[in-house]
Amino acid sequence: MIDKNQLYERKNDLELLTLVDLQYVACTTPPGGNNKVDPRLMSLFTVFNVTAPSKDSTMKIFNQILSRKVEEFGEDVKTTVQSVTQATLMLYQSVKEGLPRTPLKFHYLFNLRNLSSIYEGMYQCTIDKVNTKASLVRLWRNECNRVFADRLISEADSKLVKEKFIGDLCAKFFSDVKDEVMVNPCIWGDFALSDPSFE
């Protein structure tokens, strides 16, 4: 079909159909996956490979995103952004290495989309709610739990992320506010405004 732009009708008399003005787009997982793609099929496409950005580039991208958001916030919050980005990248690496995919945990596939989700959540913060270093780091902890820990299927894996990985990073980067940040339950949201009829 892709090579000749033709295929046979599967019903009735197997009439030959000609396909006109079609373009085909496909994507694959990175090389080394479970299923090999036939080279004859690959030869019908123009192949583009998008490599992941370097650690420095990733750091700069996400640091700029959050720095831009908190420009109007207090100095305490602005000076914490660099540490939040470093902690996020270290958490991402720890999760990727510490929780590999298995047949039972086939959805344990972590990529830059997860980092984007964390920063998308943090980008929703407002100056009246996030006005201290502790509140920013607590928001970061909530977003990391939401993106990483909430998709894990075992209590042990969830505990590893919530207590070990995030706890160690809080001790390393935010030791002065660690006790306040690690208080449970970690619930972050504007629940009072979730119902528009609520007065």
C-alpha positions as CSV (number, residue, x, y, z in Angstrom):
1,M,0.0,0.0,0.0
2,I,2.7,2.5,1.0
3,D,5.1,1.5,-1.8
4,K,2.6,1.2,-4.7
5,N,-0.3,3.4,-3.5
6,Q,-2.6,0.5,-4.3
7,L,-4.4,-2.3,-2.4
8,Y,-7.1,-4.8,-3.2
9,E,-10.6,-4.5,-1.9
10,R,-11.0,-7.3,0.7
11,K,-14.7,-7.9,0.0
12,N,-16.4,-9.4,-3.0
13,D,-14.3,-9.4,-6.2
14,L,-10.9,-8.1,-4.9
15,E,-11.1,-5.0,-7.0
16,L,-7.8,-3.1,-7.2
17,L,-8.0,0.3,-5.5
18,T,-5.6,3.1,-6.2
19,L,-4.9,5.6,-3.4
20,V,-4.4,9.2,-4.5
21,D,-2.8,12.2,-2.6
22,L,-1.9,10.4,0.6
23,Q,1.1,10.9,2.8
24,Y,2.1,8.5,5.5
25,V,3.6,9.5,8.8
26,A,4.9,7.0,11.3
27,C,6.9,6.9,14.5
28,T,8.8,4.3,16.4
29,T,10.3,3.9,19.8
30,P,14.0,4.3,20.2
31,P,16.2,1.6,18.7
32,G,16.7,-1.5,20.8
33,G,13.0,-2.0,21.6
34,N,11.2,-5.4,21.7
35,N,9.9,-5.3,18.1
36,K,12.3,-4.9,15.1
37,V,11.1,-2.8,12.2
38,D,11.6,-4.4,8.8
39,P,14.3,-2.5,6.8
40,R,12.1,-2.8,3.7
41,L,9.4,-0.8,5.5
42,M,11.9,1.8,6.8
43,S,13.2,2.3,3.3
44,L,9.8,3.8,2.3
45,F,10.2,6.6,4.8
46,T,12.5,9.6,5.3
47,V,13.8,8.8,8.8
48,F,14.4,11.5,11.4
49,N,16.0,10.8,14.7
50,V,15.5,13.3,17.5
51,T,18.0,12.9,20.3
52,A,17.3,14.0,23.8
53,P,18.9,17.4,24.8
54,S,22.0,17.3,27.0
55,K,21.8,17.7,30.7
56,D,23.0,21.3,30.6
57,S,20.4,22.2,27.9
58,T,17.6,20.5,29.9
59,M,18.7,22.4,33.0
60,K,18.8,25.7,31.2
61,I,15.4,25.2,29.5
62,F,13.5,24.3,32.7
63,N,15.3,26.8,34.8
64,Q,14.3,29.6,32.4
65,I,10.7,28.4,32.3
66,L,10.3,28.7,36.1
67,S,12.5,31.8,36.5
68,R,10.3,33.6,34.0
69,K,7.2,32.6,36.0
70,V,8.4,33.8,39.3
71,E,9.9,37.2,38.2
72,E,7.3,39.1,40.2
73,F,7.6,36.8,43.2
74,G,9.6,37.5,46.4
75,E,13.4,37.1,46.4
76,D,13.1,34.0,48.6
77,V,11.2,32.2,45.9
78,K,13.3,33.5,43.0
79,T,16.6,32.3,44.5
80,T,15.1,28.8,45.0
81,V,14.4,28.2,41.3
82,Q,17.9,26.9,40.5
83,S,17.8,24.4,43.3
84,V,14.3,23.2,42.3
85,T,15.5,22.6,38.8
86,Q,18.6,20.7,39.9
87,A,16.5,18.6,42.3
88,T,13.9,17.9,39.6
89,L,16.6,16.6,37.2
90,M,18.2,14.5,39.9
91,L,14.8,13.0,40.8
92,Y,14.1,12.3,37.1
93,Q,17.4,10.4,36.8
94,S,16.8,8.5,40.1
95,V,13.3,7.4,39.0
96,K,14.6,6.3,35.5
97,E,17.4,4.3,37.0
98,G,15.6,3.0,40.2
99,L,12.3,2.0,38.6
100,P,13.1,0.2,35.3
101,R,10.4,-1.2,33.0
102,T,9.5,-4.9,33.5
103,P,6.7,-7.0,32.0
104,L,4.6,-6.3,35.1
105,K,5.5,-2.6,35.1
106,F,5.4,-2.0,31.4
107,H,4.2,1.6,31.8
108,Y,7.3,2.6,33.9
109,L,8.6,4.7,31.0
110,F,9.9,8.1,32.0
111,N,10.9,10.8,29.7
112,L,11.0,14.6,29.3
113,R,7.3,14.7,29.1
114,N,7.2,13.9,32.8
115,L,9.5,16.9,33.5
116,S,7.2,19.1,31.4
117,S,4.2,17.9,33.5
118,I,6.0,18.9,36.7
119,Y,6.8,22.4,35.4
120,E,3.3,22.8,33.9
121,G,1.8,22.2,37.4
122,M,4.3,24.6,39.0
123,Y,3.5,27.2,36.4
124,Q,0.0,27.4,37.8
125,C,1.2,28.9,41.1
126,T,0.2,32.4,42.0
127,I,2.1,35.0,44.0
128,D,-0.5,35.1,46.9
129,K,-0.1,31.3,47.5
130,V,3.6,30.8,46.8
131,N,5.3,33.5,48.8
132,T,8.1,31.6,50.6
133,K,10.8,29.1,49.8
134,A,9.0,26.4,51.7
135,S,5.7,26.9,49.8
136,L,7.5,26.7,46.4
137,V,9.4,23.5,47.5
138,R,6.2,22.0,48.9
139,L,4.5,22.7,45.5
140,W,7.4,21.1,43.8
141,R,7.0,18.0,46.1
142,N,3.3,17.8,45.3
143,E,3.9,18.0,41.5
144,C,6.7,15.3,41.7
145,N,4.3,13.0,43.6
146,R,1.6,13.7,41.1
147,V,3.7,13.0,38.1
148,F,5.9,10.2,39.3
149,A,4.6,8.5,42.4
150,D,0.9,8.5,41.5
151,R,1.5,6.3,38.4
152,L,3.4,3.6,40.3
153,I,1.6,0.3,41.0
154,S,3.2,-0.9,44.2
155,E,3.3,0.7,47.6
156,A,7.1,0.0,47.8
157,D,7.8,1.9,44.6
158,S,5.6,4.8,45.7
159,K,7.3,4.9,49.1
160,L,10.7,4.8,47.3
161,V,9.9,7.9,45.3
162,K,7.9,9.8,48.0
163,E,10.2,9.2,51.0
164,K,13.6,8.1,49.7
165,F,14.2,10.0,46.5
166,I,12.3,13.2,47.3
167,G,13.3,13.1,51.0
168,D,17.0,12.8,50.1
169,L,16.7,15.7,47.6
170,C,14.9,17.9,50.2
171,A,17.7,17.2,52.7
172,K,20.4,18.0,50.1
173,F,18.9,21.1,48.4
174,F,16.4,22.4,50.9
175,S,17.6,21.4,54.4
176,D,16.5,24.6,56.0
177,V,12.8,24.0,55.1
178,K,12.9,20.2,54.9
179,D,10.7,19.6,58.0
180,E,8.0,22.0,56.7
181,V,8.1,20.6,53.2
182,M,7.9,16.9,54.1
183,V,4.8,17.3,56.4
184,N,2.0,14.9,55.3
185,P,-0.5,14.9,53.8
186,C,0.9,16.9,50.9
187,I,-2.2,18.3,49.2
188,W,-2.0,21.3,47.0
189,G,-4.9,22.8,45.1
190,D,-7.6,25.4,45.2
191,F,-10.4,23.2,46.3
192,A,-12.6,26.0,47.6
193,L,-12.9,27.3,44.1
194,S,-13.4,24.0,42.4
195,D,-17.2,24.3,42.5
196,P,-18.3,27.5,40.7
197,S,-21.5,27.6,42.7
198,F,-19.6,27.8,46.0
199,E,-19.9,31.2,47.5
